[in-house]
Amino acid sequence: MLKGIGVDIVNLKRIERIIGTKKERFLNKVFTDSEIEYIRGKNENPCTIGGIFATKEAVSKVLGTGIGKISLKEIEVFHNNLGKPHVKLYGKALFLMEEKGIESLYLSITHEREYAIAVVIGEGRLNYSRDIELKGMKDLKHMKNILPVRKEESHKGTYGRVGVVAGSTGMTGAAYFSSKASLRSGSGLVYTMTPKSLSNILSLKLTEAIIKPVEDNGKGHFILDSIQDIEEGIKDLDVIALGPGIGVDYERIRIVEEIFNIFDKPMVLDADGLNCVSEKPEILIKREGETVITPHPGELSRLLKVSIGEIQRNRIEYCKKASQKYNVTTVLKGADTVVCSKSGEIYVNRTGNPGMATAGSGDLLTGVISSFIGQEIGVYESAILGTYIHGLAGDLAKNEKGEYGLIAEDILENIPYAIDLIYKN
């Protein structure tokens, strides 16, 4: 992450005047012994002196102090075997560099007839307490324990085969966001199963996913004739995400039920998939494979036949009730998303912000959780980790864009940075 830029320009005639009147005093006051040795090796060339001097000023600007609050000798310029300049800090300057979370300083020096110009860029890690406001700091270590380190010897098959059964006319974004979020979370292979009428659109939008067109007889949504293609497409997958943007009617309710019957591996059920199941919720109990449901309060209201207001007053209680009644892991979305395991374990997520209340945000969460399950992280742990990273990505996006203009694409692009923050902190 960019932590600061410093630029300084030095008039070489000024350097020439100083050399002509008080050279030794100037050199000993401003430069380290190593720098003086380098300068003398360059025959005290004003360009060399000006470039090093400009670098010290530029570094002080990156640190936010300016010359005066730190010693010029605490900033040292040295050159490698190829003559490329680098910077090393000491004393208070080094302390300030570490305090600002700067890990690397990149330097460029240029000269022209009358001037020497130095540009210094400081890069480093995000610091939770200074750079962004996050509510989930206390859970960071726990997330790091869940998130496995990538294997040196691996290939795309190592990180899971995820299927996304999603989309209908006007809802291609749901399939896109779920699939892309799964890829951004580390999945090796993502298969997007969508009505044939939409496949060209998604082939253009999802160049990294494998698009599997499903028969729809030109209707733009899944139909009973879709079942054979879906069954063929999901049989060798590790996990599927079912439901984003598929719509709800008699045929789609039948399709969801049939997928429950033929797929016995983990499934993340979201959006319209969950609404379809609400018409016949007993199929959740009968399902052999692990199931994660990701309802917002309205969807949980339909599933449990309880008012939204009652659910919102007792979020943990009803999240736990859904998990235990239907033998599923439940992710009750909203402010302080609640995750409950089949056995009743509860995790309340603290990352995220109101800007994430935007179309497509829930589809992203479905993709992230599915990705982690496909990478052989436990189902409950995947739900916790996915929820945390989804919210953290939203917080990073908020830091850049603010809450009002936040869109799902902003959250999506910050998923890799959220994962990287867990690794590095």
Long-range contacts (C-beta under 8 A, 24 or more apart in sequence): 1-123, 1-124, 1-125, 1-126, 1-131, 2-121, 2-122, 2-123, 3-62, 3-100, 3-101, 3-102, 3-122, 3-123, 3-124, 4-61, 4-62, 4-63, 4-64, 4-100, 4-102, 4-121, 4-122, 5-61, 5-62, 5-119, 5-120, 5-121, 5-122, 6-57, 6-58, 6-59, 6-60, 6-61, 6-62, 6-63, 6-118, 6-119, 6-120, 6-122, 7-58, 7-61, 7-117, 7-118, 7-119, 7-120, 8-54, 8-55, 8-57, 8-58, 8-61, 8-117, 8-118, 9-54, 9-115, 9-116, 9-117, 9-118, 10-50, 10-51, 10-53, 10-54, 10-57, 10-115, 10-116, 10-117, 11-50, 11-114, 11-115, 12-46, 12-47, 12-50, 12-111, 12-113, 12-114, 12-115, 12-116, 13-114, 15-46, 15-49, 15-50, 15-53, 15-116, 16-46, 19-44, 19-46, 19-49, 29-72, 30-56, 30-72, 30-73, 31-72, 31-73, 32-73, 32-76, 34-76, 34-78, 35-76, 35-77, 35-78, 38-78, 38-79, 47-111, 47-116, 50-111, 50-115, 50-116, 51-77, 51-85, 51-109, 51-111, 51-116, 51-118, 52-77, 52-109, 53-116, 54-109, 54-116, 54-117, 54-118, 55-85, 55-87, 55-107, 55-109, 55-118, 55-120, 57-118, 58-107, 58-118, 58-119, 58-120, 59-87, 59-89, 59-93, 59-105, 59-120, 60-93, 61-120, 62-102, 62-105, 62-120, 62-121, 62-122, 63-93, 63-96, 63-97, 63-100, 63-102, 63-122, 64-96, 64-100, 65-96, 70-96, 77-107, 85-109, 87-120, 97-122, 100-124, 101-125, 101-126, 101-127, 101-130, 101-131, 125-421, 125-424, 125-425, 126-396, 126-421, 126-425, 128-425, 131-399, 132-395, 132-396, 132-399, 133-395, 133-399, 134-351, 134-392, 134-395, 135-350, 135-351, 136-349, 136-350, 136-351, 136-388, 136-391, 136-392, 138-350, 139-349, 139-350, 139-388, 140-422, 140-425, 143-384, 143-385, 143-388, 143-389, 143-422, 144-422, 144-423, 144-425, 146-377, 146-381, 146-384, 146-385, 147-377, 147-385, 147-419, 147-422, 147-423, 148-375, 148-377, 149-423, 150-186, 155-188, 156-188, 156-189, 157-188, 157-189, 158-188, 159-186, 159-187, 159-188, 159-189, 159-374, 159-375, 160-187, 160-188, 160-189, 160-238, 160-239, 160-371, 160-373, 160-374, 160-375, 160-376, 161-188, 161-189, 161-191, 161-236, 161-237, 161-238, 161-239, 161-374, 162-187, 162-189, 162-190, 162-191, 162-237, 162-238, 162-239, 162-240, 162-241, 162-367, 162-370, 162-371, 162-374, 163-190, 163-191, 163-192, 163-193, 163-233, 163-234, 163-237, 163-239, 163-240, 163-241, 164-190, 164-191, 164-192, 164-193, 164-209, 164-240, 164-241, 164-244, 164-367, 164-370, 165-193, 165-194, 165-222, 165-230, 165-234, 165-240, 165-241, 165-242, 165-243, 165-246, 165-259, 165-273, 166-192, 166-193, 166-194, 166-241, 166-242, 166-243, 166-244, 166-245, 166-246, 166-363, 167-192, 167-194, 167-195, 167-198, 167-202, 167-244, 167-245, 167-246, 168-195, 168-198, 168-220, 168-221, 168-222, 168-245, 168-246, 168-247, 169-195, 169-197, 169-198, 169-220, 169-221, 171-244, 171-245, 171-246, 171-247, 172-198, 172-201, 172-202, 172-205, 172-245, 173-245, 173-359, 173-360, 173-363, 173-408, 174-244, 174-245, 174-271, 174-360, 174-363, 175-202, 175-206, 175-244, 175-245, 176-202, 176-205, 176-206, 176-363, 177-244, 177-360, 177-363, 177-364, 177-367, 177-408, 177-412, 178-241, 178-244, 178-270, 178-363, 178-364, 178-366, 178-367, 178-370, 179-206, 179-209, 179-367, 180-206, 180-208, 180-209, 180-367, 180-412, 181-363, 181-364, 181-365, 181-366, 181-367, 181-368, 181-371, 181-412, 181-415, 182-241, 182-367, 182-368, 182-370, 182-371, 182-374, 183-208, 183-209, 183-367, 183-371, 184-367, 184-368, 184-412, 184-413, 184-415, 184-416, 185-367, 185-368, 185-371, 185-372, 185-386, 185-389, 185-415, 185-419, 186-371, 186-372, 186-375, 186-419, 187-370, 187-371, 187-374, 187-375, 191-233, 191-237, 193-229, 193-230, 193-233, 193-234, 195-219, 195-220, 195-221, 195-222, 195-226, 221-246, 221-247, 221-252, 222-246, 222-247, 222-251, 222-252, 222-255, 223-251, 223-255, 224-251, 224-254, 224-255, 226-255, 227-255, 227-258, 230-255, 230-259, 231-258, 231-262, 234-259, 234-262, 234-263, 235-262, 237-265, 238-265, 238-266, 238-373, 238-374, 238-376, 239-265, 239-266, 239-267, 239-268, 239-370, 239-373, 239-374, 240-265, 240-266, 240-267, 240-268, 240-370, 241-267, 241-268, 241-270, 241-366, 241-367, 241-369, 241-370, 242-267, 242-268, 242-269, 242-270, 242-273, 243-269, 243-270, 243-271, 243-272, 243-273, 243-274, 243-275, 243-276, 243-366, 244-270, 244-271, 244-272, 244-273, 244-362, 244-363, 244-366, 245-271, 245-272, 245-363, 246-271, 246-272, 246-273, 246-276, 247-272, 248-272, 248-275, 248-276, 252-276, 253-279, 253-280, 257-283, 260-286, 260-287, 263-289, 264-288, 264-289, 265-289, 265-290, 266-290, 266-291, 266-292, 266-373, 266-379, 267-291, 267-292, 268-292, 268-294, 268-366, 268-369, 268-370, 268-373, 269-293, 269-294, 269-328, 270-294, 270-362, 270-363, 270-365, 270-366, 271-299, 271-362, 271-363, 271-366, 274-299, 274-303, 275-299, 275-302, 277-303, 278-302, 278-303, 281-326, 284-326, 284-327, 284-328, 285-325, 285-326, 285-327, 287-327, 290-329, 290-373, 290-379, 291-326, 291-327, 291-328, 291-329, 292-328, 292-329, 292-330, 292-331, 292-369, 292-373, 292-379, 292-382, 292-383, 293-322, 293-326, 293-328, 293-329, 293-330, 293-331, 294-331, 294-333, 294-362, 294-365, 294-366, 294-369, 295-322, 295-330, 295-331, 295-332, 295-333, 296-332, 296-333, 296-334, 296-362, 297-332, 297-333, 297-334, 300-330, 300-332, 316-340, 316-346, 316-348, 319-346, 320-344, 320-346, 329-379, 329-380, 329-383, 331-365, 331-369, 331-383, 331-386, 331-387, 333-362, 333-365, 337-387, 337-391, 339-380, 339-383, 339-384, 339-387, 341-380, 342-380, 345-380, 347-384, 347-387, 349-384, 349-387, 349-388, 349-391, 350-391, 351-387, 351-388, 351-389, 351-390, 351-391, 351-392, 351-394, 351-395, 352-390, 352-391, 352-392, 352-394, 352-395, 353-391, 353-394, 353-395, 353-398, 353-403, 354-403, 355-394, 355-397, 355-398, 355-401, 355-402, 355-403, 355-404, 355-405, 355-406, 356-391, 356-394, 356-406, 356-411, 358-406, 358-407, 358-408, 359-407, 359-408, 360-407, 360-408, 360-409, 361-390, 361-394, 361-408, 361-411, 363-408, 364-390, 364-393, 364-408, 364-411, 364-412, 364-415, 365-390, 368-415, 389-415, 389-418, 389-419, 389-422, 390-415, 392-418, 392-421, 392-422, 393-417, 393-418, 396-421
